[in-house]
């Protein structure tokens, strides 16, 4: 009986440690100052598509990953072929950084911007 209890506890701990939260899904970032909405569709295979309400024909296509507390979306725009990296906190959605064409957006431009999972 003692071994069965220990085996059960070990199995539960192993499953809990191995499984990780699923961060795939649709995320939205609304920037009221710029009258713009960015939508990210993070797919379970690690790829994503990002659309910008102001540049509908220039999707951002790339991959996403988890780095500590951040979700990192790194891709290239279809039309302009510009590399963009967007990092946001996976728990609270706070935008951490945006790098576009090798230039990081100033911190004050990111203040108050939250990415919400739909």
Secondary structure by P-SEA (a helix, b strand, c coil): caaaaaaaaaaaaaaaaacccccccbbbbbcccccbbbbbbccccccbbbbbcccccbbbbbbbbbccccbbbbbbbccccbbbbbbbccccccccccccccccccccccccbbbbcc
